[in-house]
Amino acid sequence: MATINTAWDHVSGNVFKTWIIMFLFSLFTVGVIYIIAQGFGYGEIGGLGITGFALILAGIMNFVSYYWSDKIVLGISGAKPVEKKDNPEIYRLVENLCIAAGLPLPKIYILEDTAPNAFATGRDPKHGVICFTTGILQKLNKEELEGVTAHELSHIGNRDTLLMSVVSILVGTIALLSDFFMRSMWYGGRDRDSKNSGIFMIIAIVAAILAPIVATLIQLAVSRRRELLADASGVLLTRHPSGLANALQKISSDREPLEAANRGTAHMYIINPLKGSEAKAWLAGLFNTHPPVEVRVKALREMEGKV
């Protein structure tokens, strides 16, 4: 008997998988820092002490990112805020979906670019922001635009900006410490006794080299999982999976790149704005910020009539 996957099934499944990934990522972060600290001769301070220091540093960086990342992203993109009188149609659409979602009305920004795309930011629902390109407002019909808006509101409601900020800072912390320990090895650094030589030292060197790559892969896996979650959550608002499915197909088939986007902000958009960079091979696909459009559309089509 075939299993019927509803939107609720997709939501609960993606939430569970996301937190499993985050739990493993936390263990990975602590383990890597401990191994590197011990292997590079910081035993008298204690690997756990170094780990605690690294996590405190990550917390400070998270605090800064939490409060100012939205302003930085909007400033980089060149998006401008719009009032209700400037675009009453999009305001009404967002307002109606916010009522359905039980969310406060986010600030609405418009990015002058004919490439169709959109993203959400803001540290919590009370400070949410949705940004639309002029291209997406011109090229999508009302049902498709509603699906995109519901997807972005789901990111705000699910606090994906906060989650991805935490993940990004953990990745940056691992990369920073790996680089520091490698430099300390080549430029003298701390004295090392026999306990920190041999196999343990080799393990630490391997960890310092590979950990940033593995951390980045985990970051991208979380990003892809949150996109699938936002798709399913958005469908629960609109009750029309076809609207978002059609929008994703239209946006992905538009070959015009988004000029304001870069690799640092690409994961925020509903579709990777760096056109042509979505790899098809399984191994290369691990480095994609978004799940393949075909996978997302297939999941949405399966929800039709089951919401």
N, C-alpha and C positions, 0 to 999 in steps of 0.2 A: 504494500500500500504506500503510495507516494506521500511524502511529508509536505504539509501545507505551511509555507513560511509567511507569516503575517508581518506587518511593519513592527509590531511589538516584539516578535521573535528576533528580528534584525537588530532592534535597539538593545534588548537585553543581552544578546550575544556579543555585540560590539563593545558594550560597557564592560562586560566580564573580561573579554580578551584584552581590552586596553589596560585594565588594572592588573591583570596578570603580567603584562609586559612591563608596567611601571614597577611592580614589586621585584621582578627579576632584574630590572635596570638598577634599582636601588642597591640590591645585593651585589650586582656587578660593580657598581661605582665604589662601594666600600671595599670590596675585595681587591680591586685593582690598585686603589690608593694604598692599602695595607701592604700588598706584595711589593709594590715599587718602593715604598718607604723603608721596608725591612731590607730589601735587596740592595739598596743604594746606601746603606750604612747609617740609617737614622734610628738604630735600635735603642740608643740610650734615651732618646726622646720618646720612643715607643710608636709602633705603627698605628696603634689606636689613637694616640695623640695627634699624629699627623692627619689621620682620617678625620678626626673631629675638627681640626683646624680647617681642612679643605671644605668640609660640609658647612662650617660657619661662614667661610668665604663665599660659598655658593649661595647661602641664605642672604647675605648682604647684596650680592649681585641680583638675586631674585627680587629683592625689595625694590631696587632701582628699576629693574625691568618692569615690575608690576605696575609702578606708578607712572612711568614715562614712555614705555614702549609704544603706546598708541600714538602719542604726539610725534614720536620719531618717525614711525611708519607713514603717517599722514603727511608729515613734512617732506619726507623723501619722495613720496609719490606725487606730490603737488596737487592733491585733492583739495577741493574747496567746499565749505559747508553751504547748504541751500536751505532756504526757508520754505514754509508751506505755500506761500504765495508764488514762489518761483516754479514749483512743480507740484501742484495739488494732487495729480493722479498718483504719483509714486508715494506721496505722503499718506493718502487714503489707503493704499494697498498695504503699506507697512503698519499703519494704525490698526487696521482690521486683523492682521495676523498677530500683532502684539496682544490684542484683546483675547484672541483664541489661545495664545500661548501663555497668557498671564504674565507678560513681560512689560516693563516700562518702555515707552517709546525711545528708541535710540536716536542719536544724532545721525543725520543723513548727509553724506558727502557725495559730490560728483567729481569724477576724474575725466578731464577732457581728453579722450582717446577713442578712436573709432573701433578699436579691438574690443569685442564683447567680453566682459568679465566683471567680477564683483568680489569683495572680501569684507570680513567683519573684524573688528578689533575692540579694545576696551577691557579694562581689568575685571569688570563684573557687569551684571545686567543694568545696574543704575548708571554706568558710565559707558554703555555700549555705543558702538559706531558701525554703521553699514555704509560702504562706499560702492557706488555703481559707476561704471564707465558710461560715457555718452553712447558708445557703441552698443552696449547691452540694452539700453533703454530704447534704442532705435530699431534693433534687429529682432527682439523677442516680442511675442504677443503677450497678452495679459496673463493667460494661464501659465505660460513658461516663466514669465517674470515673477509671478507669484511663487512658483516652485523654487526659484533661485533665492528669493527673499526669505522664504521659510527655512531653507537650508542655512542661510547666514544667521537668521535669528536663533536657530538651533545651536550654532556655534557659540553664540552669546549665552544662551540659556544653559548649555552644557559646560560653560566656563573653559572652553577649549583654549582661549588665549592664555589664561593662567597656566593650564597644564603644559602647553607648548613652551611657555616661557621657562617653567621649571625644568623641562627636559633640555631645552637649549642651554641653560646655564650649567646643568650637570655635564652635558657634552663639552662645553667650553672649559669647565673645571678640569675634567679628565685630560683634555688636550693641553691645557696650560701646565698642569703638574707633570705630565709626561715629558713635555719639552724642557721643563726646569730640571728634572732629574737626569735627563739625557745630557744636558749641557753641563750639569755638575759632574758627570762622569768624565767628560772629555776635557774639562777645564780644571780638574783637580778635585774640587768639592770636599766632602768630608772623608776622614780617615775610615778605612774599612778593615775590620778584623777578619780572621779566618772563617768565622761563623757566617759572614755575609759574602763569602766567595763561592766559587764553584757553581753547582747546579742552581742554587737560589739566585745567584747573580744573573745567570743566563735567563732564568724565568722572569726576573724583573725587567731585563732588557727587552725580552720578547713582549712582555705586557706593556711596556712604555711605547713600543712601536705599534702594536696591534690594537691596543685599547681605544685610541681615538677613532680608528676605522670602525670597530665594532660598535662604539657608542653612537656614531653617526648613523649606522644601519638601524640601530634601535630607535633613534630619533625619527627616522623616516618611516619606520614601521608604525610608530605611534601616530604620526601625521596621517598615514594612509587609513589607519583604523578610525581616526576621528572624522575623516571625510565620509566614510561609509556610515558612521553613526549619525552624522548630520543629515545625510541623505534620508535615512530611515526616520529620523525625528521630524524632518521637514514634511515628510509624507503624512505623518500623524496630524499635522496642522492643516494641510490643504485637502487631504483625502483624495488627491488626484496625482498618483505616481507618474502618470504620463506627462504631466506638465513639466516636472523636473527632468524626466528622461529625455524628452524632446529638446529641452533647453541645453542639456549636457551635449547632446549630439550636434546641435547648432553651433554652440560655442567651440567645441573641439574641431569641427569641420572648417571653421573660419581660420585661415592660415596667417592672418595678420598678427604679428607679435605685439605685445603690450610694451611700449617704450619705457614706461616708468618702472617696470618690474625688474628685479634682479634676483640672483640666486638666494640672497638672504631673505627676501620677502615672497618668493614664488609659492611657498607652502601655504600662504594665507589665502590665496585666490581659490575660487570654486573649481577652476580648471587651470592646470599649469600654464602660466602666461608666456613661458619661454618656448614658443612653438618649435616643434621638431626635436625637443630634448627628451621626450618620453620614449624610453627604450622598450623594445618588445621582448627581448630575450629574458629568461627567468633571472639569470645572474645579474644582468644589467638592470633589470626591473627593481632589484633591491635598493637601488640608489634613486628611485623615482619618489617625488614628494607626494604624488597622488596615485590611487589605484588606477588601473587601465579603465578608460571610459567604457569599454565594452563590458567589463565586470560590473561597473556601477549601474549601467543601463539595464543589464540582465537582471540584477537584483531588484531594480525598481519595477521592471515589467512583471516580475513574479508577485509583486504586491498588489497588482491591479485586481480589483474586486475582492480583496481580502483585508481592507483597512477598516 
